[in-house]
């Protein structure tokens, strides 16, 4: 017989760890499906002349949560879930990527998002060495430095907005243009004296020594230019990891799982938290708070259905 849990948490990042911590505190039978603890929070990020440190605000909280969950968790499945299916009795069947199935009375989805890459030479070499996929996480480290922002929609414009008061200069390469809600505001940001806009240019490669020192761009006429920068922010829209539940829950126009104020989805028994939801904030403390809410909501749901 397939083992049935009270709650299964998908994802071991900040939201998933917070949800698991509360569910374990409730003495429920919990499984966490995740290849690791901490997710992207523990990915290293370094910059020339910046002392090595946790560059993500809230990383220490994630360390603490990881230790707490690790000490109490009896069922850590080092895998991912391919699909979640609702059973006739209202519980859920989860199909694991490496084979096998488990059942649960409730599911908390904390699978996060993935960045859209450039797929150019040097991108992976300098990821975490001056290249970032999240300006909101790393912009403060580039105070007084020259940076490049690569993107073409709302997320790129938002990155420019927060970098303008910090960076000495910004080269904006408009790649994969996307419509923005407030074009007038966007043009005002693009017209700032510290921003140079490159339209009709493509990024050819990221270059550097131990850290990013520049990017090569090529124009429609074949001209190649090297822009000297210390930081590169790749700011395309994020892709929510929703595949396991997308046929069960309501998604917004960008594929984020829609949740209410209690982190409940449109499907009773499925809760979600963190950047995979429409509360996406790219900030660890927000994800921890949302994960805690999702865990509490799943606890109440399981308790009510056990009465």
N, C-alpha and C positions, 0 to 999 in steps of 0.2 A: 504494500500500500504506500502511495506517495505521502511523504511527510507534509503535514499542514501546519504552518506557522500562524501566529496571531498577526504578525506584521513582517513584511519584507521591504527593506529599503534598497532602492536602486541608486548606487553612486556613493563614493566614499569621500567626496569633497566636503567643504564646510557645512553645507546644508544637510547632506546625508549623515554626517557625523553627529550634528546637533539633533536631528530627528531620532537617530539610533540611541543617543544618550538618554533621551526622555523616555523612549519606549522600553529601554532596559531598566531605567529607574522604576517604571511601572510594573516590573517583574513579568513582562510579557515574553512569550517565546518568539524571539526576533532573529531574522537572518539578514545579513548585509551582503549584497552582491556588488562587488567592486574589485578590480585588480589591485587596488592599493588603498592606503589611507592618506587623505590630505589633498588628493587631486593636484590641480595646477598650482596651488598655493606654495608647494615645496619646490617648484621649478626654480632654478637659480637665475638671478638677474644681476649683472655687474656692469659697471660703467667706469671708464678711466678716471682715476683720482677720487673715486667714491669708495669708502671703506665697505668691505663685504658685510652685509647685514640682511635681515629679513626685509625685503623691499615692499612687501604687501602688508598694509595695515591690518592687524588682526591675526597675523600668522601665529603669534604666540597662543592665541585662543584655540586655533586649530590644533597646534601641538598638544595642548591640554586635553582637548576633546578626543584626539586620537589615542592618547594614553588611557583615558577613562573608558572609552569604548573597547579598546583592545583588551583591557583587564577584565571586562564583564561579558564580552561577546563570546558565545559558544559556537556560533554558526557564521563564520566569515567565508563566503564562497568567492574564490578568486576567479571571477568570470564576469560576464555581462549577460543581460537578458535580451534575447532576440524578439520575444513576443509575450504579451500578456493577454490571456483569454478569460472572459467572465464565465463562470460555471453556473449551472442551473440553480444552485442553492445560494448564489450571490457571492461566493468566494471566487478566487482567481487562480488560474493555472499559469505558471511562468515557465517558458521554455528557455533553457540556458544555451548560450552560444556553443559551448563545448560538449553539448549533449546532456540529456537528463531534464527532468521537470520537477518543480516543487509547487506546492499550493500554499495559499495564504488567505486569511480573512480580510486583510487590507494590504495596500501597496502604497509606499511613499516614493515618488519619482524625484530624484535629485541628480539627474544625469548631466546637467550643465549644458554648455554650448561648445562649439569648436569654431575656430577662426578660419576665415577664407584666406588661403595663402596666395602669394604671388607666383610661386613655382619658377623662381629665377635663380641663377647661380649666386651662391653666397648667402642665400636666405637662411638656410638651416645652420650654416656655419656661424652666423652672427646672432641667431636667436638667443636672447638672454645676455648678449654682449653689446648692447646698444640698440638691438632691434626688438621691438615690442609689438604685441597685437592689442594692447590696451592702454590708450593714453590716460584714461582716468586712473589707472593703477600706477603708472610710471612717470607721468608728466612732471611732477615736482622735482625729480632727480635731474632734470635738464634745464634748471634755472640758469640763465645766462649763456646757454649753448645754442649752436646752430643745429636744427633738426629738419627732417623731411617727413611730410605726411603724405601717404599714398592711399587714395580712396576715391569715392565718387558719389556719396550720398549723405544721409543724415548723420551717420556715425563719424564720417570724416569731417564734416562741418563742426560737429560738437567737439572733436579733437582740436581743431584749429582754435575754437573759442576758448578752450581752457589752456591752450599752449601760448596764445598771444601775450598774456600778461607775464609769462615766465621765460620763454625762449628769447634769445638774442635775435634770431631770424628763423623763418620757416619757409622752406620750399614745398609747395603743394603740387603734387603731380596728380592731376585729375584722371584717374583710370576707371574704366567701367562706370561711366556716368549714370547716376540714378536721380530721379526727381526728388526734390526736397519740398517740405510742406510750406516753408516761408522763404521763397526765392529772394525777396527783397533783403531780408536779414542775412541770408547766405552771401549775397553779393557784397553787402557791407563788410562782412567778415573777410571775404576774399580780397577786398580792396584796402585792407589795413596796410599801412606802410611797412610793417615787418613781414609781410607775406608776399612771396613771388609765386604766381600761378603758372603752371605749365600745362596747357591744354594741347592735345594732339601729340603728346610724348608718351613713350612707354619706358618702364623700368627694365633695364637690360641685366644689371647685376648689382649686388651689394659688395662693397670692397672694404678692406681694412687691414689692420695688423692683428693685435690681440683683441681689438674692439673695432667697431664701425668707424671708418674715416670718410666714407663717401658713398655715393650711388652713381652709377652710369645710366643715363637715359638716352633714348634715341628718338629723333623726330621723324615726321612722316617723309621728310626729304632725305632721310638717311643720316643726318647730322648726329653725331654722338657727343654728349657733354658729360663731364664729371662734376657733380655737385658735392663740395666738401661739407660734410655734416658729421656730427657725433652721435646722432640718434635717428632712427627710422621707425615711424609708426605706421603699420599696415592696418588701415581702418575701414575695411569692408564690413558689411553686415554680418552679424554672428549667425551661426547655423545651430539651432537647438537640437539636442540629441533626443528626439521624440519618437523614434521609430518603434519602440516596444509598445507604445500605448496610443499612437496617433489614430488608430481606428476605434478607440474607445472613448476618447475625451475631446472636448472642444479646443481648437487651436485658433490663435489670432492670425492675422494676415501674414505674419512673419514666421509662423510655425511654432511660436511659444505656446505652452499649455496655459489656458485661461484658468485662473484660480480666483476664489472669493477671498474675503478678509480672513477666513480661517484656513486658507490653503487647500480648500476642497475643490476638486475638479467637477466637471459635469457628470461624472460617473460615481455614484455612491460607493465608498470604500477605497477610491483612489484619490490620493492627496499628492501635491507636488510643491516643491520649494526650490529656490535658487534661480540661477540664470536660465534654466530651461523653461521658466514660467514668464508670464507677461509682467512680472515684477522685476525683471532683469535689471540689475544695477551695477554689475561688475565690481562689487565691493564685498569683501569677506564678512564684515559685521552684519550687513543686510542679509546675506545668505544664511548666516548662523541664526539670526532672529527668525527668518522665514522657516528655516528647518526646525527650529524649536516649536513654532506654531503648528507646523505640519505634524510633528511627532505627537504633540498634545491632542490635536484633532483626531489622529488615527487612534490614539489611546482611548479617547471618549467613544469613538465609533465602535471599537472592539468591545469595550465594556458594555455599551448599550446592547450590542448583539449577543452578548453572553448571558444577559438577564433572562 
